[in-house]
């Protein structure tokens, strides 16, 4: 039983773990890196065609976004996920493929004019469709055995519609170990979603630490605070622009906005309009509607039982086409604009920022985590100017944050989640947090809860049966001159990745006798002689 940490190790995105047990090769999540990376990415050290199946915690792209790439390289196994996650990935992976292809087309037009190298997208729409065809729907709480010696169970993580923590019970050579992956642990008392469910026992736990260094504080009155922001902005004659994650955060805000409208909390601007300007957000909202009876919390279900749709109201407008999106900024009336992406890195939100950031009467309201190096982080940290579409824009709009709105548990919520394990796990692996946060939270687990915990680095390997760290991982950080995405043919990029992996293996093998390594050395020398 061997567990390898490939992504979200000392980083907050790119979740991916490789489990080799009971003669099977399994991935838990296969996420995309988002924002600048601190550490060298770890390629999956096995052929995708040899992976038997994937267990997916939830649909967010930093957990699911490389599944089409896995399919493109030969994966044909099953992807197990909850029903809502299957539905959301059906649209999110297609959307991701569309973005990949659009960006490649745009970059290649520029490269052709400048005589530059071609830009190769990670994957295309066919790869996304292929990955989607591999999904198998699972239900919370129902254990299933995809192969001998392995039993799997999903529990509601309370982070996103269909999000899950995953328990694996592994039996190999008369040794049984229970391994739990937290996924992203949800914040309590979120609109629409149930609170996180807890597992009670495990030998090993892999848990996230996104907010492991901070508290959300006392839960504010979101409806009151959002009402005040809208009122003061409209009274100035401006728009409220909300960069919002298309899946999850948009639907929560619609829940608050419905209540604001119902209770008549905005005066002097009757019938104000709310635009959802994101095809992905529109489609995901429909999926929330379709899955509401199986996944909504009691409060939302009570509204439904009274004939009230908790995320629809008069004045709600959706924008699907680019022409409809452009028309929003041509309309001079005060309005609320919800648009993706939540960190302002891509999508239509950048156009809305271009039209509203320079206007002092407008407000840009952030409602979620802003990763280091993103445009959203720059704005909340007080940037006076930003570049959008090659144009420098002065930041004169009010920049606000809706405090405490997060789909992630804070440090107290994380401690509460891990405290439900009794007896204590043999070891806790802390992942999915910023570089310093992982170590800080692992230290808190040791000091406050007396847990054997540490934060593995990319590539770390652990023997679950023997409770032994085999390799601590690579602490090699990306140098600034290497931080840009490499360009070239897919064959070149795969060769480059293989070369980096080979160098790590060589460094790990230093001082050890290895007949295979000697044979490989001869083969590599012969290949180099041939290529030269």
RONUZA-651541 format. One record per residue (C-alpha): residue number from 1; residue in three letters; x, y, z. Coordinates in steps of 0.5 Angstrom, whole numbers, plus 500, padded with zeros to 3 digits. Layout:
N
<NUM, Ala, <X, Y, Z>>;
...
//
This chain:
532
<1, Unk, <500, 500, 500>>;
<2, Unk, <503, 506, 498>>;
<3, Unk, <501, 513, 497>>;
<4, Unk, <504, 519, 493>>;
<5, Unk, <503, 526, 494>>;
<6, Unk, <503, 529, 487>>;
<7, Unk, <499, 536, 487>>;
<8, Unk, <496, 541, 493>>;
<9, Unk, <502, 539, 497>>;
<10, Unk, <505, 546, 500>>;
<11, Unk, <500, 549, 495>>;
<12, Unk, <493, 551, 495>>;
<13, Unk, <491, 548, 488>>;
<14, Unk, <492, 542, 484>>;
<15, Unk, <489, 536, 488>>;
<16, Unk, <492, 530, 486>>;
<17, Unk, <494, 523, 490>>;
<18, Unk, <496, 517, 487>>;
<19, Unk, <494, 510, 491>>;
<20, Unk, <497, 504, 490>>;
<21, Unk, <494, 498, 494>>;
<22, Unk, <491, 491, 493>>;
<23, Unk, <494, 491, 486>>;
<24, Unk, <490, 497, 483>>;
<25, Unk, <493, 504, 481>>;
<26, Unk, <488, 509, 484>>;
<27, Unk, <488, 517, 483>>;
<28, Unk, <484, 521, 488>>;
<29, Unk, <483, 527, 485>>;
<30, Unk, <486, 530, 478>>;
<31, Unk, <486, 537, 479>>;
<32, Unk, <489, 543, 475>>;
<33, Unk, <494, 548, 478>>;
<34, Unk, <491, 555, 478>>;
<35, Unk, <495, 561, 479>>;
<36, Unk, <503, 561, 480>>;
<37, Unk, <506, 555, 483>>;
<38, Unk, <511, 555, 488>>;
<39, Unk, <514, 548, 487>>;
<40, Unk, <515, 544, 481>>;
<41, Unk, <509, 540, 479>>;
<42, Unk, <509, 533, 480>>;
<43, Unk, <507, 529, 474>>;
<44, Unk, <503, 522, 475>>;
<45, Unk, <509, 517, 475>>;
<46, Unk, <505, 512, 472>>;
<47, Unk, <502, 511, 465>>;
<48, Unk, <495, 514, 465>>;
<49, Unk, <493, 507, 461>>;
<50, Unk, <495, 503, 467>>;
<51, Unk, <490, 507, 472>>;
<52, Unk, <484, 503, 474>>;
<53, Unk, <480, 508, 477>>;
<54, Unk, <479, 515, 480>>;
<55, Unk, <476, 518, 486>>;
<56, Unk, <473, 525, 485>>;
<57, Unk, <472, 529, 492>>;
<58, Unk, <468, 535, 488>>;
<59, Unk, <467, 538, 481>>;
<60, Unk, <472, 545, 482>>;
<61, Unk, <477, 545, 477>>;
<62, Unk, <483, 545, 482>>;
<63, Unk, <480, 538, 483>>;
<64, Unk, <478, 535, 477>>;
<65, Unk, <481, 540, 471>>;
<66, Unk, <486, 535, 469>>;
<67, Unk, <481, 529, 468>>;
<68, Unk, <481, 530, 460>>;
<69, Unk, <488, 531, 460>>;
<70, Unk, <489, 524, 463>>;
<71, Unk, <484, 521, 458>>;
<72, Unk, <488, 524, 452>>;
<73, Unk, <494, 520, 455>>;
<74, Unk, <490, 513, 455>>;
<75, Unk, <486, 513, 461>>;
<76, Unk, <480, 509, 460>>;
<77, Unk, <478, 507, 467>>;
<78, Unk, <472, 509, 472>>;
<79, Unk, <471, 516, 475>>;
<80, Unk, <467, 515, 482>>;
<81, Unk, <464, 521, 484>>;
<82, Unk, <457, 523, 487>>;
<83, Unk, <451, 524, 482>>;
<84, Unk, <451, 532, 483>>;
<85, Unk, <459, 532, 482>>;
<86, Unk, <458, 528, 475>>;
<87, Unk, <453, 533, 473>>;
<88, Unk, <457, 539, 475>>;
<89, Unk, <463, 536, 471>>;
<90, Unk, <459, 535, 465>>;
<91, Unk, <459, 542, 464>>;
<92, Unk, <465, 544, 468>>;
<93, Unk, <470, 540, 464>>;
<94, Unk, <467, 542, 457>>;
<95, Unk, <468, 549, 459>>;
<96, Unk, <475, 548, 461>>;
<97, Unk, <476, 545, 454>>;
<98, Unk, <473, 551, 451>>;
<99, Unk, <478, 556, 455>>;
<100, Unk, <484, 551, 453>>;
<101, Unk, <482, 552, 446>>;
<102, Unk, <480, 559, 446>>;
<103, Unk, <486, 561, 449>>;
<104, Unk, <491, 557, 444>>;
<105, Unk, <487, 560, 438>>;
<106, Unk, <488, 567, 441>>;
<107, Unk, <496, 566, 443>>;
<108, Unk, <497, 563, 436>>;
<109, Unk, <494, 569, 432>>;
<110, Unk, <499, 573, 436>>;
<111, Unk, <505, 568, 436>>;
<112, Unk, <504, 568, 428>>;
<113, Unk, <504, 575, 427>>;
<114, Unk, <510, 575, 432>>;
<115, Unk, <514, 569, 429>>;
<116, Unk, <513, 566, 436>>;
<117, Unk, <512, 558, 437>>;
<118, Unk, <506, 555, 437>>;
<119, Unk, <502, 554, 444>>;
<120, Unk, <499, 547, 445>>;
<121, Unk, <492, 547, 449>>;
<122, Unk, <492, 542, 455>>;
<123, Unk, <486, 538, 452>>;
<124, Unk, <480, 539, 447>>;
<125, Unk, <473, 538, 447>>;
<126, Unk, <474, 531, 445>>;
<127, Unk, <478, 529, 451>>;
<128, Unk, <473, 533, 456>>;
<129, Unk, <467, 528, 453>>;
<130, Unk, <472, 522, 453>>;
<131, Unk, <473, 524, 461>>;
<132, Unk, <466, 525, 462>>;
<133, Unk, <464, 518, 459>>;
<134, Unk, <468, 515, 465>>;
<135, Unk, <464, 518, 470>>;
<136, Unk, <460, 513, 475>>;
<137, Unk, <455, 516, 480>>;
<138, Unk, <455, 514, 487>>;
<139, Unk, <451, 516, 493>>;
<140, Unk, <453, 519, 500>>;
<141, Unk, <454, 514, 506>>;
<142, Unk, <453, 507, 501>>;
<143, Unk, <459, 503, 501>>;
<144, Unk, <462, 500, 495>>;
<145, Unk, <467, 495, 493>>;
<146, Unk, <470, 497, 486>>;
<147, Unk, <475, 491, 487>>;
<148, Unk, <477, 486, 492>>;
<149, Unk, <480, 488, 498>>;
<150, Unk, <478, 495, 497>>;
<151, Unk, <472, 499, 500>>;
<152, Unk, <470, 506, 499>>;
<153, Unk, <465, 511, 502>>;
<154, Unk, <463, 518, 501>>;
<155, Unk, <461, 523, 506>>;
<156, Unk, <458, 530, 505>>;
<157, Unk, <464, 535, 506>>;
<158, Unk, <459, 541, 505>>;
<159, Unk, <463, 545, 501>>;
<160, Unk, <460, 545, 494>>;
<161, Unk, <454, 541, 491>>;
<162, Unk, <456, 534, 491>>;
<163, Unk, <462, 535, 495>>;
<164, Unk, <465, 529, 499>>;
<165, Unk, <470, 527, 504>>;
<166, Unk, <472, 519, 502>>;
<167, Unk, <474, 513, 506>>;
<168, Unk, <478, 508, 503>>;
<169, Unk, <478, 501, 507>>;
<170, Unk, <484, 497, 504>>;
<171, Unk, <486, 490, 506>>;
<172, Unk, <492, 487, 503>>;
<173, Unk, <496, 481, 505>>;
<174, Unk, <492, 480, 512>>;
<175, Unk, <493, 488, 513>>;
<176, Unk, <487, 493, 513>>;
<177, Unk, <488, 500, 513>>;
<178, Unk, <483, 506, 513>>;
<179, Unk, <485, 512, 509>>;
<180, Unk, <480, 518, 509>>;
<181, Unk, <481, 524, 504>>;
<182, Unk, <478, 530, 507>>;
<183, Unk, <477, 534, 500>>;
<184, Unk, <475, 541, 501>>;
<185, Unk, <472, 541, 508>>;
<186, Unk, <466, 546, 508>>;
<187, Unk, <464, 552, 512>>;
<188, Unk, <458, 551, 517>>;
<189, Unk, <451, 554, 516>>;
<190, Unk, <452, 556, 508>>;
<191, Unk, <446, 557, 505>>;
<192, Unk, <443, 551, 501>>;
<193, Unk, <448, 546, 503>>;
<194, Unk, <448, 541, 509>>;
<195, Unk, <454, 542, 514>>;
<196, Unk, <460, 537, 513>>;
<197, Unk, <459, 530, 516>>;
<198, Unk, <464, 527, 520>>;
<199, Unk, <468, 520, 519>>;
<200, Unk, <470, 517, 526>>;
<201, Unk, <476, 513, 525>>;
<202, Unk, <482, 512, 520>>;
<203, Unk, <489, 510, 521>>;
<204, Unk, <491, 515, 516>>;
<205, Unk, <488, 522, 514>>;
<206, Unk, <489, 527, 508>>;
<207, Unk, <486, 533, 510>>;
<208, Unk, <486, 540, 507>>;
<209, Unk, <489, 547, 510>>;
<210, Unk, <486, 552, 506>>;
<211, Unk, <484, 557, 512>>;
<212, Unk, <489, 553, 517>>;
<213, Unk, <492, 560, 519>>;
<214, Unk, <486, 564, 520>>;
<215, Unk, <479, 565, 523>>;
<216, Unk, <473, 567, 519>>;
<217, Unk, <471, 571, 525>>;
<218, Unk, <463, 572, 528>>;
<219, Unk, <459, 570, 522>>;
<220, Unk, <456, 577, 519>>;
<221, Unk, <449, 578, 517>>;
<222, Unk, <450, 577, 510>>;
<223, Unk, <444, 580, 507>>;
<224, Unk, <444, 586, 511>>;
<225, Unk, <452, 587, 509>>;
<226, Unk, <450, 586, 502>>;
<227, Unk, <444, 590, 502>>;
<228, Unk, <448, 596, 505>>;
<229, Unk, <453, 595, 499>>;
<230, Unk, <448, 595, 494>>;
<231, Unk, <444, 601, 497>>;
<232, Unk, <450, 606, 497>>;
<233, Unk, <453, 604, 491>>;
<234, Unk, <446, 605, 487>>;
<235, Unk, <445, 612, 491>>;
<236, Unk, <452, 614, 488>>;
<237, Unk, <450, 612, 481>>;
<238, Unk, <454, 606, 480>>;
<239, Unk, <454, 598, 479>>;
<240, Unk, <456, 593, 484>>;
<241, Unk, <461, 588, 480>>;
<242, Unk, <462, 581, 484>>;
<243, Unk, <467, 577, 481>>;
<244, Unk, <464, 570, 483>>;
<245, Unk, <466, 563, 482>>;
<246, Unk, <461, 560, 477>>;
<247, Unk, <459, 554, 481>>;
<248, Unk, <457, 555, 489>>;
<249, Unk, <459, 562, 490>>;
<250, Unk, <454, 565, 485>>;
<251, Unk, <448, 560, 487>>;
<252, Unk, <449, 563, 495>>;
<253, Unk, <449, 570, 493>>;
<254, Unk, <443, 569, 489>>;
<255, Unk, <440, 566, 495>>;
<256, Unk, <442, 572, 499>>;
<257, Unk, <439, 577, 493>>;
<258, Unk, <433, 573, 493>>;
<259, Unk, <432, 575, 500>>;
<260, Unk, <434, 582, 499>>;
<261, Unk, <429, 583, 494>>;
<262, Unk, <423, 579, 498>>;
<263, Unk, <424, 583, 504>>;
<264, Unk, <425, 590, 500>>;
<265, Unk, <431, 592, 503>>;
<266, Unk, <434, 597, 497>>;
<267, Unk, <430, 603, 497>>;
<268, Unk, <429, 608, 491>>;
<269, Unk, <431, 603, 486>>;
<270, Unk, <425, 598, 485>>;
<271, Unk, <426, 593, 481>>;
<272, Unk, <434, 593, 480>>;
<273, Unk, <436, 588, 476>>;
<274, Unk, <441, 582, 477>>;
<275, Unk, <445, 579, 472>>;
<276, Unk, <449, 573, 472>>;
<277, Unk, <454, 573, 466>>;
<278, Unk, <457, 567, 465>>;
<279, Unk, <454, 561, 461>>;
<280, Unk, <457, 556, 466>>;
<281, Unk, <454, 559, 472>>;
<282, Unk, <447, 559, 469>>;
<283, Unk, <448, 552, 467>>;
<284, Unk, <451, 550, 474>>;
<285, Unk, <445, 554, 477>>;
<286, Unk, <440, 549, 473>>;
<287, Unk, <444, 543, 476>>;
<288, Unk, <443, 546, 483>>;
<289, Unk, <435, 546, 481>>;
<290, Unk, <435, 539, 479>>;
<291, Unk, <439, 536, 485>>;
<292, Unk, <436, 540, 490>>;
<293, Unk, <432, 535, 494>>;
<294, Unk, <438, 530, 495>>;
<295, Unk, <443, 536, 497>>;
<296, Unk, <440, 542, 500>>;
<297, Unk, <440, 543, 507>>;
<298, Unk, <433, 543, 511>>;
<299, Unk, <432, 551, 511>>;
<300, Unk, <432, 551, 503>>;
<301, Unk, <428, 545, 503>>;
<302, Unk, <423, 548, 507>>;
<303, Unk, <423, 554, 502>>;
<304, Unk, <421, 549, 497>>;
<305, Unk, <416, 546, 500>>;
<306, Unk, <412, 553, 501>>;
<307, Unk, <413, 553, 493>>;
<308, Unk, <419, 558, 494>>;
<309, Unk, <425, 557, 489>>;
<310, Unk, <431, 560, 494>>;
<311, Unk, <435, 562, 488>>;
<312, Unk, <430, 565, 483>>;
<313, Unk, <427, 572, 484>>;
<314, Unk, <424, 578, 479>>;
<315, Unk, <429, 582, 476>>;
<316, Unk, <434, 576, 475>>;
<317, Unk, <437, 576, 468>>;
<318, Unk, <442, 571, 465>>;
<319, Unk, <447, 573, 460>>;
<320, Unk, <449, 567, 455>>;
<321, Unk, <452, 570, 449>>;
<322, Unk, <458, 575, 448>>;
<323, Unk, <453, 580, 445>>;
<324, Unk, <448, 579, 451>>;
<325, Unk, <454, 580, 456>>;
<326, Unk, <457, 587, 452>>;
<327, Unk, <450, 590, 453>>;
<328, Unk, <450, 589, 460>>;
<329, Unk, <455, 595, 460>>;
<330, Unk, <452, 599, 455>>;
<331, Unk, <446, 599, 460>>;
<332, Unk, <447, 606, 464>>;
<333, Unk, <442, 603, 470>>;
<334, Unk, <445, 601, 476>>;
<335, Unk, <445, 594, 477>>;
<336, Unk, <449, 588, 480>>;
<337, Unk, <453, 584, 476>>;
<338, Unk, <455, 577, 478>>;
<339, Unk, <461, 574, 473>>;
<340, Unk, <466, 569, 473>>;
<341, Unk, <472, 568, 474>>;
<342, Unk, <472, 569, 482>>;
<343, Unk, <479, 571, 482>>;
<344, Unk, <479, 575, 476>>;
<345, Unk, <484, 571, 472>>;
<346, Unk, <479, 569, 466>>;
<347, Unk, <472, 570, 463>>;
<348, Unk, <468, 575, 462>>;
<349, Unk, <469, 579, 469>>;
<350, Unk, <475, 582, 466>>;
<351, Unk, <471, 586, 461>>;
<352, Unk, <466, 588, 467>>;
<353, Unk, <472, 590, 471>>;
<354, Unk, <475, 594, 465>>;
<355, Unk, <468, 598, 464>>;
<356, Unk, <467, 599, 472>>;
<357, Unk, <474, 599, 475>>;
<358, Unk, <476, 606, 473>>;
<359, Unk, <469, 609, 476>>;
<360, Unk, <469, 612, 483>>;
<361, Unk, <461, 611, 483>>;
<362, Unk, <462, 603, 482>>;
<363, Unk, <464, 598, 487>>;
<364, Unk, <467, 591, 486>>;
<365, Unk, <465, 586, 491>>;
<366, Unk, <470, 580, 493>>;
<367, Unk, <466, 574, 496>>;
<368, Unk, <471, 569, 496>>;
<369, Unk, <479, 567, 497>>;
<370, Unk, <484, 570, 492>>;
<371, Unk, <490, 566, 491>>;
<372, Unk, <497, 569, 491>>;
<373, Unk, <499, 572, 484>>;
<374, Unk, <492, 573, 482>>;
<375, Unk, <489, 579, 479>>;
<376, Unk, <483, 579, 485>>;
<377, Unk, <489, 578, 490>>;
<378, Unk, <492, 585, 487>>;
<379, Unk, <486, 589, 487>>;
<380, Unk, <484, 587, 495>>;
<381, Unk, <491, 588, 497>>;
<382, Unk, <490, 595, 494>>;
<383, Unk, <493, 596, 487>>;
<384, Unk, <492, 603, 484>>;
<385, Unk, <493, 601, 477>>;
<386, Unk, <492, 594, 473>>;
<387, Unk, <493, 592, 466>>;
<388, Unk, <487, 589, 462>>;
<389, Unk, <487, 587, 455>>;
<390, Unk, <493, 590, 454>>;
<391, Unk, <491, 597, 457>>;
<392, Unk, <492, 600, 464>>;
<393, Unk, <486, 601, 468>>;
<394, Unk, <486, 606, 474>>;
<395, Unk, <483, 603, 480>>;
<396, Unk, <478, 608, 482>>;
<397, Unk, <472, 604, 484>>;
<398, Unk, <471, 602, 491>>;
<399, Unk, <474, 595, 493>>;
<400, Unk, <470, 591, 498>>;
<401, Unk, <470, 584, 501>>;
<402, Unk, <464, 581, 504>>;
<403, Unk, <467, 578, 510>>;
<404, Unk, <467, 571, 512>>;
<405, Unk, <464, 568, 506>>;
<406, Unk, <467, 562, 504>>;
<407, Unk, <466, 555, 502>>;
<408, Unk, <472, 553, 506>>;
<409, Unk, <472, 551, 514>>;
<410, Unk, <476, 556, 517>>;
<411, Unk, <482, 554, 522>>;
<412, Unk, <477, 552, 528>>;
<413, Unk, <472, 548, 523>>;
<414, Unk, <478, 544, 521>>;
<415, Unk, <480, 543, 528>>;
<416, Unk, <473, 541, 529>>;
<417, Unk, <473, 536, 523>>;
<418, Unk, <479, 532, 525>>;
<419, Unk, <477, 532, 532>>;
<420, Unk, <472, 527, 531>>;
<421, Unk, <477, 522, 530>>;
<422, Unk, <477, 517, 536>>;
<423, Unk, <482, 514, 537>>;
<424, Unk, <487, 518, 534>>;
<425, Unk, <489, 517, 527>>;
<426, Unk, <496, 514, 526>>;
<427, Unk, <498, 520, 522>>;
<428, Unk, <495, 526, 519>>;
<429, Unk, <498, 529, 512>>;
<430, Unk, <496, 536, 511>>;
<431, Unk, <495, 539, 504>>;
<432, Unk, <492, 544, 500>>;
<433, Unk, <494, 550, 503>>;
<434, Unk, <499, 556, 502>>;
<435, Unk, <506, 554, 503>>;
<436, Unk, <507, 556, 510>>;
<437, Unk, <500, 555, 512>>;
<438, Unk, <501, 547, 511>>;
<439, Unk, <507, 547, 516>>;
<440, Unk, <503, 552, 521>>;
<441, Unk, <497, 548, 521>>;
<442, Unk, <501, 541, 522>>;
<443, Unk, <504, 544, 528>>;
<444, Unk, <497, 546, 531>>;
<445, Unk, <495, 539, 530>>;
<446, Unk, <501, 536, 534>>;
<447, Unk, <501, 542, 539>>;
<448, Unk, <494, 542, 541>>;
<449, Unk, <491, 535, 539>>;
<450, Unk, <497, 531, 540>>;
<451, Unk, <497, 528, 533>>;
<452, Unk, <502, 525, 529>>;
<453, Unk, <502, 530, 523>>;
<454, Unk, <506, 533, 517>>;
<455, Unk, <506, 537, 511>>;
<456, Unk, <508, 533, 505>>;
<457, Unk, <512, 536, 499>>;
<458, Unk, <511, 534, 492>>;
<459, Unk, <513, 527, 490>>;
<460, Unk, <513, 525, 497>>;
<461, Unk, <511, 517, 498>>;
<462, Unk, <509, 514, 504>>;
<463, Unk, <508, 506, 506>>;
<464, Unk, <501, 506, 509>>;
<465, Unk, <502, 498, 511>>;
<466, Unk, <509, 500, 515>>;
<467, Unk, <507, 507, 517>>;
<468, Unk, <514, 509, 514>>;
<469, Unk, <516, 515, 510>>;
<470, Unk, <519, 513, 504>>;
<471, Unk, <521, 520, 501>>;
<472, Unk, <520, 527, 503>>;
<473, Unk, <518, 530, 497>>;
<474, Unk, <522, 535, 493>>;
<475, Unk, <523, 542, 496>>;
<476, Unk, <525, 545, 489>>;
<477, Unk, <522, 551, 488>>;
<478, Unk, <520, 554, 481>>;
<479, Unk, <525, 560, 479>>;
<480, Unk, <522, 566, 477>>;
<481, Unk, <525, 565, 470>>;
<482, Unk, <522, 558, 469>>;
<483, Unk, <515, 560, 472>>;
<484, Unk, <512, 561, 465>>;
<485, Unk, <508, 555, 462>>;
<486, Unk, <513, 551, 457>>;
<487, Unk, <511, 551, 450>>;
<488, Unk, <512, 546, 445>>;
<489, Unk, <509, 540, 442>>;
<490, Unk, <506, 535, 447>>;
<491, Unk, <512, 530, 445>>;
<492, Unk, <517, 535, 447>>;
<493, Unk, <513, 537, 454>>;
<494, Unk, <512, 530, 456>>;
<495, Unk, <520, 528, 454>>;
<496, Unk, <521, 534, 459>>;
<497, Unk, <517, 532, 464>>;
<498, Unk, <520, 525, 464>>;
<499, Unk, <527, 528, 464>>;
<500, Unk, <525, 532, 471>>;
<501, Unk, <522, 525, 474>>;
<502, Unk, <528, 522, 472>>;
<503, Unk, <533, 527, 475>>;
<504, Unk, <529, 526, 481>>;
<505, Unk, <530, 518, 481>>;
<506, Unk, <537, 519, 480>>;
<507, Unk, <538, 524, 486>>;
<508, Unk, <534, 519, 490>>;
<509, Unk, <538, 513, 488>>;
<510, Unk, <545, 516, 490>>;
<511, Unk, <549, 511, 494>>;
<512, Unk, <545, 505, 492>>;
<513, Unk, <547, 499, 488>>;
<514, Unk, <541, 499, 483>>;
<515, Unk, <542, 494, 477>>;
<516, Unk, <536, 497, 473>>;
<517, Unk, <539, 504, 474>>;
<518, Unk, <546, 501, 471>>;
<519, Unk, <542, 498, 465>>;
<520, Unk, <538, 505, 464>>;
<521, Unk, <545, 509, 464>>;
<522, Unk, <547, 504, 458>>;
<523, Unk, <541, 505, 454>>;
<524, Unk, <540, 513, 455>>;
<525, Unk, <548, 513, 453>>;
<526, Unk, <546, 509, 447>>;
<527, Unk, <540, 513, 445>>;
<528, Unk, <544, 520, 446>>;
<529, Unk, <549, 517, 441>>;
<530, Unk, <544, 516, 436>>;
<531, Unk, <540, 522, 436>>;
<532, Unk, <547, 526, 436>>;
//
